Amino acid sequence: MNALFRSLRRLGTRLYLGLGGAVLLTVVASLVGWFSFHRVGLLQDVVNNESIPDMGAAVRAAQQSGSLVAQAPLLTAATIDNLPQIKADIARERAAFEQQLSAISASSDIGEEDYFAAIQTNAQTLIANVGIIEQEVDDRFLLLERADVVKADLASLQVGLESALVEALDDQLFFLLTGYRALNAPPASRDLHLNEIQITRYRHLTDLQSNASLAIQDLANAFAVTEAARLEPLRERSEATRRRIDRSLQALGQSDPISLQVSPMFDRLFELALGEDTGFALVAEIIGSDSRQAALLETNQELGVALLSAVENLVLDRGSQARTASAMSTLAIATGRTLLLVLIVVSIVGALLIAWLFVGRLLLRRLAILSRRMRRMADGDLEGEVDISGADEIADMAAALEVFRRHALEVQRLNLVEKLAEELQGKNDQLEQVLAELEKAQDQVVTQEKLAALGELTAGVAHEIRNPLNFVKNFSEVSEELLDEMQEELQDLLTDAEVPEEDDRPGYLKEINDDLTDNLKRIRQHADRANGIVESMLRMGRDTGEWVKIDINNIVDEHTRLAFHSARAKDPDFQLHMEMDLNTDLPEVEVVPQNLGRVFLNMVSNACYATNLRRMEAQSTNQIYMPTLKVSTWLEGDRVAIRMHDNGTGMPDEVKEKIFNPFFTTKPTNEGTGLGLALSSDIVRGHGGTIEVESEPGEFTEMTVRLPLVQPAGTAAS
């Protein structure tokens, strides 16, 4: 036993034992690898036989989406009787569709995330659109019920007006011809019943009857209109008819019996026609609902096609992946088996050779290695490690030498690290400076590209609008001149002819002439106003970049109204109460008008968006809310200040800190780019000014721009 223990301490014995253990471990590792590769082969068979059928869930989801898309048009064509059944059918289709979506979500993996994300996105949008269509259909039935009530009231008013006016006309005509007001009363003299007053009364009664028929017919026709463009002319004609009826009633007098009888009826008639939630407004809501339903159906068709395309791509991709994985797994298994056999043979042969050839020499070789390494360290070579394995005396010596080498090398490295740290800090400072210059250049490029695109679009649209505006303005001016000439000729004719004093036709003609002249003046005024808006758009598109002295109030007022009209064009229901408090004593300010106008245009556009968003929220909760924008200007020393205060949705502090960052926006993706306020900030800084923002979530947002009166030295407007 003592001899055995002594032999175990010898390096040769330990080396033999180590080599034998290595051989044993190699054999064990080879066996483990063999069984592992065999298991991989089995798993590959499972993938080929079970993974590919999972694509059936995606295909079934595409088929189910087609059924859901096909069911949606039935909603828009549904009647009140079959609507519940159609909704029940769609609910079943939607439940089945959602079940298929859950199935493909459970089977998705990292390799197909893009495909499944596209399928999920299109599917959720499709389901949401169907829900919106259901709500639109329910709302439309409610609108149709209100329309039926209006039609019934209209029919009742038509009977009442026709009865009253026909009876009054018959009585007036009978009185004109015979002088009898009643059969049991004596007739009036010819001078009393056949005179200009009675004839005029008969004419006004005739006008009331014809205008009443026209107003009723216009409202009845409105319920048959299916396009918004055809509805507005009927509304305008109804308003004109109302004015004619008011003039006839005024001519008859408030004390006239027929006026007392039909005035309430006419008031009710035009309340039905021109009220905020009846008549033309109700028809407009029905037409808008039909348009939204048509747009949603078209979107559903596109979503169905996109979803089918995503499923097809998924099927093709997974099929290709399955075939590739199968081929590679088969090849890897065959290669692994061959390599394992070779490794086993080489390991056994190598172990025998090491045991036979190097056992006797191993001790001397390790000592020689240790000696050479010590001499190199003495010469200053500290890079190479002292790598002698084992647990004997030689290994202990090597470990001690390695500790000494590492300590010496650590001292050298600490000195080198300090030197490299200084150089790295200098390089970092240079890189930060270059990065700042690159970001500044990038911002300038983005700004110029956006402004150029905006200018081209604005100039193109403005030129197209300008021509019809000029025609409207020119023809209104010519019409005014013709009316003036007609008035002069009429005056001359009346002067030459003998007209009885009781004849009110000259006054009636003059009244018509004055009304037409006033209307033409209003047309010309609004044409001039629209032309001014076009001029502003053209000036924005030209962007000359020249500094000029102007009245800042003109720019603020002009672009505030331009932004409001732009918001109105997007949403006709939007209204904005504007309170303009502009200091008329402000001195002229040296600015680049085109660039500064964009600042106010962006600010007012954002205010319109925020107030309109809060308006829609208030409507959904039946709250009373009026969108309001307060614009004020004043002088602060050598600067002018412009403040815009809206009572919109406001914003929290974390959003307020980011609003001037490029591409940051709280609007939906299709409504904002995040460049408006970033460009505005650059423009104001280019003018040497500042922008301050105050906001309270759910209450208000207030932006204050301060600009110097003269161009700052060394600045250039962005």
NORWOUR-V313848 format. One record per run of one state. SS is the DSSP state (A for helix, B for strand, O for the rest). FROM is the first residue (numbers start at 1). LEN is the number of residues. If there is no record, write none. Layout:
BEGIN
ss & from & len
SS & FROM & LEN
SS & FROM & LEN
END
This chain:
BEGIN
ss & from & len
O & 1 & 1
A & 2 & 8
O & 10 & 1
A & 11 & 66
O & 77 & 6
A & 83 & 25
O & 108 & 2
A & 110 & 69
O & 179 & 11
A & 190 & 4
O & 194 & 2
A & 196 & 27
O & 223 & 5
A & 228 & 25
O & 253 & 4
A & 257 & 18
O & 275 & 4
A & 279 & 79
O & 358 & 1
A & 359 & 20
O & 379 & 14
A & 393 & 104
O & 497 & 8
A & 505 & 38
O & 543 & 5
B & 548 & 3
O & 551 & 1
A & 552 & 19
O & 571 & 6
B & 577 & 5
O & 582 & 7
B & 589 & 3
O & 592 & 1
A & 593 & 28
O & 621 & 7
B & 628 & 9
O & 637 & 2
B & 639 & 8
O & 647 & 6
A & 653 & 4
O & 657 & 19
A & 676 & 11
O & 687 & 3
B & 690 & 7
O & 697 & 3
B & 700 & 9
O & 709 & 10
END
